[in-house]
Amino acid sequence: MKFTASLSRAASAAALLSAASLVSLPARAQIPPPPMTAKAWTIIDVTSGQMLAAGNPDARIEPASLTKIMTTYLVFEALKDKRISMEQTVLPSESVRKVGRDESRTFIEAGKPISVHDLVYGMIVQSGNDASIALAELVGGSQAGFVELMNRGAQRLGLKSTHYTNVDGLTDPQHYTTVADLATLSTRMIKDFPEFYSIYSVKSFTYNNIRQPNRNRLLSLDPTVDGLKTGHTNEAGYCLVSSASRPLPNAPGVSRRVLSVVVGEPTERARVQDSLSALNYAYQNFDTLRVYGANQAVATPKIWKGKENELKVGVKRDQFITVPKGMADKIKPVLELREPLVAPIADGAVVGAVKVVADGKQLAEFPVVALSDVPQAGIIGRAWDALRLMFVKK
């Protein structure tokens, strides 16, 4: 597929400066999504950031153990910031004794030393409520303190309809979220912690001589699936956030990731079937295309009052778009620059935007930035360009 670009003046510098990340419209396939028995669900192309299909994505739902995605996110933050370490030893409090026999457990013991490593694996692989409590108390000082961090984290990550009252997902009227928020959180989990994300693909974990399998059966059914989290209570039904990564045909060495969220399923089998159908639907009915590669120059426009006469503008990271099958050849990126470009301009400064269009409709928009610094010219050069600018048609 060949991309072309055209230049035009941006209507508003402020609008361009606000376009800090890819903004895309939902992609719609000609073939409808598979029927779902879930109460709410969504399918996201993580690589492009686009929603591909959804049912009741903004309905308030109980997250059950999907709560632990946020618990894990905050623990991963603490690990990344070196506030805690995997080798660190923890003495679980008496709180872990309160985990019921019918709850998921790692079977840790109050007062018995355990490493953060084992607690993390117990929380993720075994979905252990006791491991979640121990980690929450370590990071937050107490469960209540950690719940406060969870709610702050929800606001910080842009979760619009989420509120937590506990760290493990037990039913509470004030403990809720939406499928849309779960997709946002899960996407951030994948992108923010690649060094830890692989733990979600571990198929079993043994602690205290008790081996427990990962409850995500998709890990065994589809080798491209590598996460993410199951959940179940009588009130919430059967829930699953799943993600798969498969090679991207038009970008050698690059993988395309798709995320599925299903909640309120009637059976464990239904959540597995619907999740697998959702992932396959995304890969079979949509194409994800790399519009520009990281640090690729899109254009080299004139720059005024600078030590250089031209400025390379482009993108700092790969930019992708997801479109229905058969639309790839219709895609056209249109570059809009904020002109005139006047020095000084810093490396990474937003100078325009690319709008991706097809059949006259805008599908996505992402910012274009300066790929290098351009300092001001000397006083004579600035004065000469100032004079010339007076005759430039604006």
Summary of the structure (lengths in Angstrom):
residues: 394
radius of gyration: 24.6
end to end distance: 34.2
largest distance: 81.0
contacts: 1324
relative contact order: 0.17
helix: 31%
strand: 30%
